[in-house]
Amino acid sequence: MTNNDFYRDLFIQHIPIQEVLLEPSLFEDVPDDWNIIVTDVQNSTAAVSAGNHQLVNLAATGSIVACLNIARDNDVMIPFFFGGDGATILVPDIILKECLHALILHQENCQSNFDFFLRVDSCKVGDMYKKGATLKITKVKLNDLHIIPVVLGDALQMAEDEVKSKSRKIGLTNIPYNLNLKGMECKWDKIAPPVDSNEILTLIIKAQTTALQSTVYSEVLTKMEFIYGDVKKRHPITIEKLIMINSLGQLKNEVLMKFSELKWVEVFTSAIRSFIARWYLKTNEKGRNYLRELPELTESLMVDGTINTVISGTAKQRELLIFELQAMQDKNLLRYGYYVSNTSVLSCYVTAIDDYHVHFLDGDQGGYTQASKLLKL
């Protein structure tokens, strides 16, 4: 096993996450020569308040898509975490420069086309270890189709804090233009919960200390499952509630995010794809399979040293869960932030209808951004 293949070759755990978290032997240290890339929309709270939450989500999604396309071209598998207003991506040295170069181009597009600044920076994992941070990872089979990375330790949070505090602007290198956001799609309208009377709850939960992460997160997920049901039952996305957008403005924004200027040919092509997809997804077997797979391949639960999740349920279930979280916070075990909305929003990375696809979920009106505000209080 080379370090480039570290993540690809990690053993996949086939037991529930709450059980995996209690078994330290199932986690491995990320190699010293891997890197933590962090992107973050500066002043995202203001952008969300101005009604630009979907643009913020798209900028975060673009960060992951840019790196995934580079990784796929180099036959490297990488873990990533979507944060609503940014992303965290772990990459080996072999693709670091390419990824940073693409992300600076992405940063320039965000600045020139949408007037917000996307922070971009990276930290060497080995340097984080020297500062006393820890970074352990495993892979967990969340359902029949989806395998997710699960991280314990504080290195990712420390890297994010460093990037936000430095606000360093990285210059472009002599690498040719390589911003490739092919596959990034934003074709779905706001998505109502599976049951009309239910709500969408966006949650961020952070253990008070690194040493408490395993037991605290296992307990939280166990309580969540008891109150809401398993991941499938509390999932906010069902096929029946998916509606494609009809907004020219959203299609234009998707094109502007991918390219340095508005290309009407791309807008027209995107609109045509959306029109055809309405028919294709309902009548073609590959299209129907794609729809069936979409909920299972949606990032509704992430554990990256914190718990980040978007779930659906009743107001009563939320009150019960918040009561339990508050009791744990009162015992100085964790801190939490949450946001309640009526719908969720989805952005996607699709290489082909019958190939790899993954979907990034946030509560409407900037659920993760709003939840992080409460977490910081």
C-alpha positions as a Markdown table, in Angstrom:
| # | Residue | x | y | z |
|---|---|---|---|---|
| 1 | Met | 0.0 | 0.0 | 0.0 |
| 2 | Thr | 1.4 | 3.4 | -1.0 |
| 3 | Asn | 0.4 | 6.5 | 0.8 |
| 4 | Asn | -1.5 | 7.6 | -2.3 |
| 5 | Asp | -3.7 | 4.6 | -1.9 |
| 6 | Phe | -4.2 | 5.0 | 1.8 |
| 7 | Tyr | -7.9 | 6.0 | 1.8 |
| 8 | Arg | -8.8 | 3.5 | -1.0 |
| 9 | Asp | -7.2 | 0.6 | 0.9 |
| 10 | Leu | -8.8 | 1.4 | 4.3 |
| 11 | Phe | -11.0 | -1.5 | 5.5 |
| 12 | Ile | -14.7 | -0.9 | 5.2 |
| 13 | Gln | -16.7 | -1.3 | 8.5 |
| 14 | His | -20.0 | -3.0 | 8.1 |
| 15 | Ile | -21.4 | -2.3 | 11.6 |
| 16 | Pro | -23.4 | 0.8 | 12.8 |
| 17 | Ile | -21.4 | 4.0 | 13.2 |
| 18 | Gln | -22.3 | 4.2 | 16.9 |
| 19 | Glu | -20.5 | 0.8 | 17.4 |
| 20 | Val | -17.6 | 1.7 | 15.1 |
| 21 | Leu | -16.9 | 4.9 | 17.2 |
| 22 | Leu | -16.4 | 2.8 | 20.3 |
| 23 | Glu | -13.7 | 0.6 | 18.7 |
| 24 | Pro | -10.4 | 2.6 | 18.4 |
| 25 | Ser | -8.7 | -0.3 | 16.7 |
| 26 | Leu | -10.9 | 0.2 | 13.7 |
| 27 | Phe | -9.4 | 3.7 | 13.0 |
| 28 | Glu | -6.0 | 4.4 | 11.4 |
| 29 | Asp | -3.9 | 7.6 | 11.6 |
| 30 | Val | -3.9 | 9.6 | 8.4 |
| 31 | Pro | -0.4 | 9.6 | 6.9 |
| 32 | Asp | 1.9 | 12.6 | 7.8 |
| 33 | Asp | 2.4 | 13.4 | 4.1 |
| 34 | Trp | -1.3 | 13.8 | 3.4 |
| 35 | Asn | -2.9 | 17.3 | 3.4 |
| 36 | Ile | -6.0 | 18.9 | 4.8 |
| 37 | Ile | -7.6 | 21.3 | 2.2 |
| 38 | Val | -10.1 | 23.8 | 3.7 |
| 39 | Thr | -12.5 | 26.0 | 1.8 |
| 40 | Asp | -14.8 | 28.4 | 3.5 |
| 41 | Val | -17.1 | 31.3 | 2.3 |
| 42 | Gln | -16.0 | 34.4 | 4.3 |
| 43 | Asn | -19.0 | 36.1 | 6.0 |
| 44 | Ser | -21.3 | 33.3 | 5.0 |
| 45 | Thr | -23.8 | 34.4 | 7.6 |
| 46 | Ala | -24.3 | 37.7 | 5.7 |
| 47 | Ala | -24.5 | 35.9 | 2.4 |
| 48 | Val | -27.2 | 33.6 | 3.8 |
| 49 | Ser | -29.1 | 36.5 | 5.3 |
| 50 | Ala | -29.0 | 38.2 | 1.9 |
| 51 | Gly | -30.8 | 35.2 | 0.4 |
| 52 | Asn | -27.7 | 33.7 | -1.3 |
| 53 | His | -27.7 | 30.4 | 0.7 |
| 54 | Gln | -27.9 | 28.3 | -2.5 |
| 55 | Leu | -24.9 | 30.1 | -4.0 |
| 56 | Val | -23.0 | 29.4 | -0.8 |
| 57 | Asn | -23.9 | 25.7 | -1.0 |
| 58 | Leu | -22.9 | 25.6 | -4.7 |
| 59 | Ala | -19.5 | 27.2 | -3.9 |
| 60 | Ala | -18.9 | 24.5 | -1.2 |
| 61 | Thr | -20.0 | 21.8 | -3.6 |
| 62 | Gly | -17.7 | 23.2 | -6.3 |
| 63 | Ser | -14.7 | 22.9 | -3.9 |
| 64 | Ile | -15.4 | 19.1 | -3.6 |
| 65 | Val | -16.2 | 18.6 | -7.2 |
| 66 | Ala | -13.0 | 20.3 | -8.4 |
| 67 | Cys | -10.8 | 18.1 | -6.2 |
| 68 | Leu | -12.8 | 14.9 | -7.0 |
| 69 | Asn | -12.3 | 15.4 | -10.7 |
| 70 | Ile | -8.6 | 15.8 | -10.2 |
| 71 | Ala | -8.5 | 12.8 | -8.0 |
| 72 | Arg | -10.4 | 10.6 | -10.5 |
| 73 | Asp | -8.0 | 11.7 | -13.3 |
| 74 | Asn | -5.1 | 10.6 | -11.1 |
| 75 | Asp | -6.8 | 7.4 | -9.9 |
| 76 | Val | -6.7 | 8.5 | -6.3 |
| 77 | Met | -9.6 | 8.1 | -3.8 |
| 78 | Ile | -10.1 | 10.9 | -1.3 |
| 79 | Pro | -12.4 | 11.6 | 1.6 |
| 80 | Phe | -14.3 | 14.8 | 1.8 |
| 81 | Phe | -16.8 | 16.6 | 4.1 |
| 82 | Phe | -19.5 | 19.1 | 3.0 |
| 83 | Gly | -20.1 | 21.9 | 5.5 |
| 84 | Gly | -22.8 | 24.0 | 3.8 |
| 85 | Asp | -20.6 | 27.1 | 3.5 |
| 86 | Gly | -17.3 | 25.3 | 2.8 |
| 87 | Ala | -15.7 | 21.9 | 2.6 |
| 88 | Thr | -12.8 | 19.9 | 4.0 |
| 89 | Ile | -10.9 | 17.5 | 1.7 |
| 90 | Leu | -8.0 | 15.2 | 2.5 |
| 91 | Val | -5.6 | 14.7 | -0.3 |
| 92 | Pro | -2.1 | 13.1 | -0.8 |
| 93 | Asp | 0.9 | 15.2 | -2.0 |
| 94 | Ile | 0.6 | 13.9 | -5.6 |
| 95 | Ile | -2.6 | 16.0 | -6.3 |
| 96 | Leu | -2.2 | 18.8 | -3.8 |
| 97 | Lys | -0.8 | 21.5 | -6.1 |
| 98 | Glu | -3.4 | 20.7 | -8.8 |
| 99 | Cys | -6.2 | 20.9 | -6.3 |
| 100 | Leu | -5.1 | 24.2 | -4.8 |
| 101 | His | -4.6 | 25.7 | -8.3 |
| 102 | Ala | -8.2 | 24.7 | -9.3 |
| 103 | Leu | -9.6 | 26.0 | -6.1 |
| 104 | Ile | -7.9 | 29.4 | -6.5 |
| 105 | Leu | -9.6 | 29.6 | -9.9 |
| 106 | His | -12.8 | 28.6 | -8.2 |
| 107 | Gln | -12.2 | 31.3 | -5.7 |
| 108 | Glu | -11.7 | 33.9 | -8.5 |
| 109 | Asn | -15.0 | 32.9 | -10.1 |
| 110 | Cys | -16.8 | 33.2 | -6.8 |
| 111 | Gln | -15.3 | 36.7 | -6.2 |
| 112 | Ser | -15.9 | 38.1 | -9.7 |
| 113 | Asn | -19.3 | 36.5 | -10.5 |
| 114 | Phe | -20.9 | 36.5 | -7.0 |
| 115 | Asp | -18.9 | 39.0 | -5.0 |
| 116 | Phe | -18.0 | 36.8 | -2.1 |
| 117 | Phe | -14.6 | 35.5 | -1.0 |
| 118 | Leu | -14.0 | 31.8 | -0.8 |
| 119 | Arg | -11.1 | 31.1 | 1.6 |
| 120 | Val | -8.8 | 28.4 | 0.3 |
| 121 | Asp | -5.8 | 26.9 | 2.1 |
| 122 | Ser | -4.2 | 23.7 | 3.2 |
| 123 | Cys | -2.2 | 22.2 | 6.1 |
| 124 | Lys | 0.1 | 19.3 | 6.1 |
| 125 | Val | -1.2 | 16.5 | 8.4 |
| 126 | Gly | 2.3 | 15.9 | 9.8 |
| 127 | Asp | 2.4 | 19.6 | 10.9 |
| 128 | Met | -0.9 | 19.2 | 12.7 |
| 129 | Tyr | 0.5 | 16.2 | 14.5 |
| 130 | Lys | 3.5 | 18.3 | 15.6 |
| 131 | Lys | 1.0 | 20.8 | 17.1 |
| 132 | Gly | -0.6 | 18.0 | 19.2 |
| 133 | Ala | -3.6 | 17.3 | 16.9 |
| 134 | Thr | -4.9 | 13.9 | 16.2 |
| 135 | Leu | -6.5 | 12.6 | 13.0 |
| 136 | Lys | -7.9 | 9.0 | 12.8 |
| 137 | Ile | -10.1 | 7.8 | 10.0 |
| 138 | Thr | -12.1 | 4.7 | 9.0 |
| 139 | Lys | -14.7 | 3.9 | 6.3 |
| 140 | Val | -18.3 | 2.8 | 7.2 |
| 141 | Lys | -20.9 | 1.3 | 5.0 |
| 142 | Leu | -23.8 | 3.5 | 5.8 |
| 143 | Asn | -26.3 | 1.7 | 3.6 |
| 144 | Asp | -26.3 | -0.7 | 0.6 |
| 145 | Leu | -24.8 | 1.9 | -1.7 |
| 146 | His | -23.0 | 4.5 | 0.4 |
| 147 | Ile | -19.6 | 4.3 | 2.1 |
| 148 | Ile | -18.6 | 7.3 | 4.2 |
| 149 | Pro | -15.4 | 8.4 | 6.0 |
| 150 | Val | -15.6 | 8.7 | 9.7 |
| 151 | Val | -13.0 | 10.8 | 11.5 |
| 152 | Leu | -12.0 | 11.2 | 15.1 |
| 153 | Gly | -9.6 | 13.8 | 16.3 |
| 154 | Asp | -9.3 | 17.6 | 16.3 |
| 155 | Ala | -6.9 | 18.1 | 13.3 |
| 156 | Leu | -9.7 | 19.0 | 10.8 |
| 157 | Gln | -11.2 | 21.6 | 13.2 |
| 158 | Met | -7.7 | 23.0 | 13.9 |
| 159 | Ala | -7.0 | 23.3 | 10.2 |
| 160 | Glu | -10.3 | 25.1 | 9.6 |
| 161 | Asp | -9.6 | 27.5 | 12.5 |
| 162 | Glu | -6.1 | 28.3 | 11.1 |
| 163 | Val | -7.5 | 28.9 | 7.6 |
| 164 | Lys | -10.1 | 31.3 | 8.9 |
| 165 | Ser | -7.7 | 33.2 | 11.2 |
| 166 | Lys | -5.0 | 33.6 | 8.5 |
| 167 | Ser | -7.3 | 34.4 | 5.5 |
| 168 | Arg | -4.1 | 33.8 | 3.4 |
| 169 | Lys | -4.5 | 34.3 | -0.3 |
| 170 | Ile | -2.6 | 31.7 | -2.3 |
| 171 | Gly | -1.2 | 32.8 | -5.7 |
| 172 | Leu | -1.7 | 30.9 | -8.9 |
| 173 | Thr | 1.2 | 28.6 | -10.0 |
| 174 | Asn | 2.3 | 27.9 | -13.5 |
| 175 | Ile | -0.1 | 24.9 | -13.8 |
| 176 | Pro | -2.4 | 25.3 | -16.9 |
| 177 | Tyr | -6.0 | 26.3 | -16.3 |
| 178 | Asn | -7.5 | 23.2 | -14.6 |
| 179 | Leu | -10.8 | 24.2 | -13.0 |
| 180 | Asn | -13.0 | 21.3 | -14.0 |
| 181 | Leu | -16.5 | 21.4 | -12.3 |
| 182 | Lys | -18.0 | 18.9 | -14.8 |
| 183 | Gly | -20.6 | 16.9 | -13.1 |
| 184 | Met | -21.7 | 19.6 | -10.6 |
| 185 | Glu | -25.4 | 19.9 | -10.9 |
| 186 | Cys | -28.1 | 22.0 | -9.1 |
| 187 | Lys | -31.2 | 20.8 | -10.7 |
| 188 | Trp | -33.5 | 20.1 | -7.8 |
| 189 | Asp | -35.8 | 22.6 | -6.2 |
| 190 | Lys | -36.2 | 22.9 | -2.4 |
| 191 | Ile | -37.3 | 19.6 | -1.1 |
| 192 | Ala | -40.2 | 19.1 | 1.3 |
| 193 | Pro | -39.8 | 16.4 | 4.0 |
| 194 | Pro | -41.2 | 13.0 | 3.4 |
| 195 | Val | -44.3 | 13.7 | 5.6 |
| 196 | Asp | -45.9 | 17.1 | 4.9 |
| 197 | Ser | -46.4 | 17.9 | 8.6 |
| 198 | Asn | -42.7 | 17.2 | 9.4 |
| 199 | Glu | -39.7 | 19.6 | 9.6 |
| 200 | Ile | -36.1 | 19.6 | 8.6 |
| 201 | Leu | -33.6 | 19.7 | 11.4 |
| 202 | Thr | -29.9 | 20.6 | 10.7 |
| 203 | Leu | -27.6 | 19.8 | 13.6 |
| 204 | Ile | -23.9 | 20.3 | 14.4 |
| 205 | Ile | -22.6 | 18.6 | 17.6 |
| 206 | Lys | -19.2 | 18.9 | 19.0 |
| 207 | Ala | -17.7 | 17.0 | 21.9 |
| 208 | Gln | -16.2 | 19.1 | 24.6 |
| 209 | Thr | -12.8 | 17.4 | 24.3 |
| 210 | Thr | -11.2 | 15.1 | 21.7 |
| 211 | Ala | -11.0 | 12.3 | 24.3 |
| 212 | Leu | -14.8 | 12.4 | 24.7 |
| 213 | Gln | -15.6 | 12.1 | 21.0 |
| 214 | Ser | -16.0 | 8.3 | 20.7 |
| 215 | Thr | -18.3 | 7.9 | 23.7 |
| 216 | Val | -20.3 | 11.1 | 23.2 |
| 217 | Tyr | -20.9 | 10.7 | 19.5 |
| 218 | Ser | -21.9 | 7.1 | 20.0 |
| 219 | Glu | -24.4 | 8.1 | 22.7 |
| 220 | Val | -25.8 | 10.9 | 20.6 |
| 221 | Leu | -26.3 | 8.7 | 17.5 |
| 222 | Thr | -27.9 | 6.1 | 19.7 |
| 223 | Lys | -30.3 | 8.6 | 21.2 |
| 224 | Met | -31.0 | 10.0 | 17.7 |
| 225 | Glu | -31.9 | 6.6 | 16.4 |
| 226 | Phe | -34.1 | 5.9 | 19.4 |
| 227 | Ile | -36.0 | 9.1 | 18.9 |
| 228 | Tyr | -36.1 | 9.5 | 15.1 |
| 229 | Gly | -35.3 | 6.0 | 13.8 |
| 230 | Asp | -32.4 | 4.8 | 11.8 |
| 231 | Val | -30.6 | 6.8 | 9.0 |
| 232 | Lys | -33.1 | 5.7 | 6.4 |
| 233 | Lys | -36.2 | 6.5 | 8.5 |
| 234 | Arg | -35.0 | 10.0 | 9.4 |
| 235 | His | -33.7 | 10.8 | 6.0 |
| 236 | Pro | -35.1 | 14.1 | 4.6 |
| 237 | Ile | -35.1 | 13.0 | 1.0 |
| 238 | Thr | -37.7 | 10.8 | -0.8 |
| 239 | Ile | -38.1 | 10.4 | -4.5 |
| 240 | Glu | -41.7 | 11.5 | -4.3 |
| 241 | Lys | -40.8 | 15.0 | -3.1 |
| 242 | Leu | -38.1 | 15.7 | -5.7 |
| 243 | Ile | -39.0 | 18.5 | -8.1 |
| 244 | Met | -36.7 | 19.9 | -10.8 |
| 245 | Ile | -36.2 | 23.6 | -10.9 |
| 246 | Asn | -37.7 | 25.9 | -13.5 |
| 247 | Ser | -35.6 | 28.9 | -12.6 |
| 248 | Leu | -33.4 | 30.4 | -15.3 |
| 249 | Gly | -31.6 | 32.3 | -12.6 |
| 250 | Gln | -30.5 | 29.1 | -10.9 |
| 251 | Leu | -29.3 | 27.6 | -14.2 |
| 252 | Lys | -27.3 | 30.8 | -14.9 |
| 253 | Asn | -25.7 | 30.7 | -11.4 |
| 254 | Glu | -24.6 | 27.1 | -12.0 |
| 255 | Val | -22.9 | 28.1 | -15.2 |
| 256 | Leu | -21.3 | 31.1 | -13.7 |
| 257 | Met | -19.9 | 28.9 | -10.9 |
| 258 | Lys | -18.4 | 26.6 | -13.4 |
| 259 | Phe | -16.9 | 29.1 | -15.8 |
| 260 | Ser | -15.3 | 32.5 | -15.6 |
| 261 | Glu | -18.1 | 34.1 | -17.7 |
| 262 | Leu | -21.7 | 33.5 | -18.5 |
| 263 | Lys | -21.9 | 31.2 | -21.5 |
| 264 | Trp | -25.4 | 31.1 | -22.9 |
| 265 | Val | -24.7 | 27.9 | -24.8 |
| 266 | Glu | -24.0 | 26.2 | -21.4 |
| 267 | Val | -27.2 | 27.8 | -19.9 |
| 268 | Phe | -29.2 | 26.5 | -22.9 |
| 269 | Thr | -27.6 | 23.1 | -22.7 |
| 270 | Ser | -28.2 | 22.9 | -18.9 |
| 271 | Ala | -31.9 | 23.8 | -19.5 |
| 272 | Ile | -32.2 | 21.2 | -22.2 |
| 273 | Arg | -30.7 | 18.5 | -19.9 |
| 274 | Ser | -33.2 | 19.5 | -17.2 |
| 275 | Phe | -36.1 | 19.2 | -19.7 |
| 276 | Ile | -35.0 | 15.8 | -21.0 |
| 277 | Ala | -34.2 | 14.6 | -17.5 |
| 278 | Arg | -37.8 | 15.1 | -16.4 |
| 279 | Trp | -38.8 | 12.5 | -19.0 |
| 280 | Tyr | -35.7 | 10.3 | -18.7 |
| 281 | Leu | -35.8 | 9.8 | -15.0 |
| 282 | Lys | -39.4 | 8.6 | -15.1 |
| 283 | Thr | -39.3 | 6.4 | -18.2 |
| 284 | Asn | -35.8 | 5.0 | -18.6 |
| 285 | Glu | -34.6 | 2.2 | -16.4 |
| 286 | Lys | -31.2 | 3.8 | -15.8 |
| 287 | Gly | -33.0 | 7.0 | -14.9 |
| 288 | Arg | -35.3 | 5.3 | -12.5 |
| 289 | Asn | -32.3 | 3.5 | -10.9 |
| 290 | Tyr | -30.6 | 6.9 | -10.5 |
| 291 | Leu | -33.6 | 8.2 | -8.6 |
| 292 | Arg | -33.8 | 5.2 | -6.4 |
| 293 | Glu | -30.2 | 5.5 | -5.5 |
| 294 | Leu | -30.2 | 9.3 | -4.9 |
| 295 | Pro | -31.5 | 9.3 | -1.3 |
| 296 | Glu | -29.0 | 6.6 | -0.3 |
| 297 | Leu | -26.1 | 8.5 | -1.9 |
| 298 | Thr | -27.0 | 11.8 | -0.2 |
| 299 | Glu | -24.6 | 13.1 | 2.5 |
| 300 | Ser | -27.1 | 13.4 | 5.3 |
| 301 | Leu | -24.7 | 12.3 | 8.1 |
| 302 | Met | -21.0 | 13.2 | 8.5 |
| 303 | Val | -18.6 | 12.6 | 11.3 |
| 304 | Asp | -15.5 | 14.6 | 10.8 |
| 305 | Gly | -14.5 | 15.2 | 14.4 |
| 306 | Thr | -17.9 | 16.7 | 14.9 |
| 307 | Ile | -21.4 | 15.4 | 13.9 |
| 308 | Asn | -23.0 | 17.2 | 11.1 |
| 309 | Thr | -26.5 | 15.9 | 10.0 |
| 310 | Val | -29.7 | 16.9 | 8.4 |
| 311 | Ile | -32.8 | 14.9 | 9.4 |
| 312 | Ser | -36.5 | 14.9 | 9.1 |
| 313 | Gly | -39.1 | 14.4 | 11.8 |
| 314 | Thr | -41.8 | 16.0 | 14.0 |
| 315 | Ala | -41.4 | 19.0 | 16.2 |
| 316 | Lys | -42.0 | 16.7 | 19.2 |
| 317 | Gln | -39.1 | 14.4 | 18.2 |
| 318 | Arg | -36.9 | 17.5 | 17.8 |
| 319 | Glu | -37.9 | 18.7 | 21.3 |
| 320 | Leu | -37.0 | 15.3 | 22.8 |
| 321 | Leu | -33.6 | 15.2 | 21.0 |
| 322 | Ile | -32.8 | 18.8 | 22.0 |
| 323 | Phe | -33.7 | 18.0 | 25.6 |
| 324 | Glu | -31.2 | 15.1 | 25.6 |
| 325 | Leu | -28.5 | 17.2 | 23.9 |
| 326 | Gln | -29.0 | 20.0 | 26.4 |
| 327 | Ala | -28.7 | 17.6 | 29.3 |
| 328 | Met | -25.3 | 16.4 | 27.8 |
| 329 | Gln | -24.2 | 20.0 | 27.3 |
| 330 | Asp | -25.1 | 20.8 | 30.9 |
| 331 | Lys | -22.8 | 17.9 | 31.9 |
| 332 | Asn | -20.0 | 19.6 | 29.9 |
| 333 | Leu | -19.9 | 16.7 | 27.4 |
| 334 | Leu | -20.7 | 18.6 | 24.2 |
| 335 | Arg | -21.9 | 21.7 | 22.6 |
| 336 | Tyr | -24.5 | 21.8 | 19.8 |
| 337 | Gly | -26.2 | 24.1 | 17.4 |
| 338 | Tyr | -29.3 | 23.5 | 15.3 |
| 339 | Tyr | -31.6 | 25.1 | 12.8 |
| 340 | Val | -35.2 | 24.2 | 11.8 |
| 341 | Ser | -36.5 | 24.8 | 8.3 |
| 342 | Asn | -39.5 | 23.6 | 6.2 |
| 343 | Thr | -37.4 | 22.3 | 3.3 |
| 344 | Ser | -33.9 | 21.1 | 2.5 |
| 345 | Val | -31.6 | 21.9 | -0.5 |
| 346 | Leu | -29.5 | 19.6 | -2.6 |
| 347 | Ser | -26.5 | 20.0 | -4.8 |
| 348 | Cys | -25.0 | 17.1 | -6.7 |
| 349 | Tyr | -21.9 | 15.6 | -8.4 |
| 350 | Val | -22.9 | 13.3 | -11.2 |
| 351 | Thr | -20.4 | 11.7 | -13.6 |
| 352 | Ala | -23.1 | 9.9 | -15.4 |
| 353 | Ile | -26.7 | 8.7 | -14.7 |
| 354 | Asp | -25.5 | 5.1 | -14.5 |
| 355 | Asp | -22.1 | 5.9 | -12.9 |
| 356 | Tyr | -20.8 | 7.6 | -9.8 |
| 357 | His | -23.0 | 10.2 | -8.1 |
| 358 | Val | -23.1 | 11.8 | -4.7 |
| 359 | His | -25.4 | 14.5 | -3.3 |
| 360 | Phe | -24.7 | 17.3 | -0.8 |
| 361 | Leu | -27.5 | 18.2 | 1.6 |
| 362 | Asp | -28.2 | 21.3 | 3.7 |
| 363 | Gly | -31.2 | 22.7 | 5.5 |
| 364 | Asp | -32.9 | 25.5 | 3.6 |
| 365 | Gln | -31.8 | 29.1 | 4.4 |
| 366 | Gly | -28.3 | 27.9 | 5.2 |
| 367 | Gly | -29.0 | 25.3 | 7.8 |
| 368 | Tyr | -25.4 | 24.5 | 8.6 |
| 369 | Thr | -24.4 | 28.1 | 8.7 |
| 370 | Gln | -27.3 | 29.0 | 11.0 |
| 371 | Ala | -26.6 | 26.0 | 13.2 |
| 372 | Ser | -22.9 | 27.0 | 13.5 |
| 373 | Lys | -24.0 | 30.4 | 14.8 |
| 374 | Leu | -25.7 | 28.8 | 17.8 |
| 375 | Leu | -22.7 | 26.5 | 18.3 |
| 376 | Lys | -20.4 | 29.5 | 18.7 |
| 377 | Leu | -22.6 | 31.2 | 21.3 |
